[in-house]
Amino acid sequence: MEWREQDPANCSIGRTLELVGRPWALVVLREVFRGLHRFDEIQRHIGISPAVLSRSLSALVADGLLERRPYHEAGQRVRHEYWLTTAGGELFPVLAALKAWGDRHLADPPGPATVHRHRGCGAPTVVALRCDHGHVLDSFGDITVEPGPGAVRLRETESRRPFLRQGPEPR
Amino acid sequence: MEWREQDPANCSIGRTLELVGRPWALVVLREVFRGLHRFDEIQRHIGISPAVLSRSLSALVADGLLERRPYHEAGQRVRHEYWLTTAGGELFPVLAALKAWGDRHLADPPGPATVHRHRGCGAPTVVALRCDHGHVLDSFGDITVEPGPGAVRLRETESRRPFLRQGPEPR
């Protein structure tokens, strides 16, 4: 079955993008990965409107990527911090891959704004593609793609229905 | 310098998302990675409107991720195929990381819709985090993040300006 014959709704890339492809989602997750957990500190740091941040955080919680944890400061009502769930934390390779590409192509002349290091030995980290036999892959050219156990044949009647729940938005 | 003190505009994740965080960008790139190069076949497969696809392709070309190559069919005017540039091809780890997460969390019960294999030996491929000393990292917990050579201190006057060129869009 060629890719053009497979139902694109049944694709792990598209499904993940339904969650993290929303505006600001990955930027908000980045803030939480970097240790900002409170609404005000995230909002102040990235400078988006409270309404937009609130929607983004609510969606990330509803999707199980972040969880709310209550905290209480003297004289104030209970507020919430946002922490990564296990599933949310497993998105780190997505952010690491975005960072690696940006470091290579979009960094300012002095270099990247942040450096990731292995906690154990201090060496810089990289995102690598390898196979289960331990070979390191240099590029997409080293990979073949074949239909998996969940492959679904595209039915022509469905072929013109957009598959992402969020519709395309005008730019 | 803590992350909250760093200018978030100077972040490789955010900058890469300015290109690939646009609606449909990564889905369109996926189609090209999977061998669909012509407007009509991409449009038919993912089922988005021609206007939306045209805008997405134009942006990807303008950003240097795709390039147009002319082709000619008898009796028709010259048309163009869309092929990955070198920089575009280097985004493969981003797609591979999105796929890995989706395979784990969002695949249908039978399993993933596609399987990536090493062309050389046929073994399934994985996205791995490792350090320059060769250690394999299991999670974000194995990583420390520090300011890099391009780190820029956030100026308070800029702290409320959204840094992505595309504005947040209502959901």
Interface residues (C-beta under 8 A of the other chain):
Chain A: E2 W3 R4 Q6 D7 P8 N10 C11 S12 I13 G14 R15 T16 L17 V20 G21 R22 P23 W24 L26 V27 R30 E31 F33 R34 G35 L36 E41 R44 H45 I46 G47 I48 S49 V52 R55 A59 A87 G89 E90 L91 F92 P93 V94 L95 A96 A97 L98 K99 A100 W101 G102 D103 R104 H105 L106 A107 D108 P109 P110 G111 P112 A113 T114 V115 H116 R117 H118 R119 G120 C121 A123 P124 T125 V126 V127 A128 L129 R130 C131 D132 H133 H135 L137 S139 F140 G141 D142 I143 T144 V145 E146 P147 G148 P149 G150 A151 V152 L154 E158 S159 R160 R161 P162 F163 L164 Q166 P168 E169 R171
Chain B: E2 W3 R4 Q6 D7 P8 N10 C11 S12 I13 G14 R15 T16 L17 V20 G21 R22 P23 W24 L26 V27 R30 E31 F33 R34 G35 L36 E41 R44 H45 I46 G47 I48 S49 V52 R55 A59 A87 G89 E90 L91 F92 P93 V94 L95 A96 A97 L98 K99 A100 W101 G102 D103 R104 H105 L106 A107 D108 P109 P110 G111 P112 A113 T114 V115 H116 R117 H118 R119 G120 C121 A123 P124 T125 V126 V127 A128 L129 R130 C131 D132 H133 H135 L137 S139 F140 G141 D142 I143 T144 V145 E146 P147 G148 P149 G150 A151 V152 L154 E158 S159 R160 R161 P162 F163 L164 Q166 P168 E169 R171
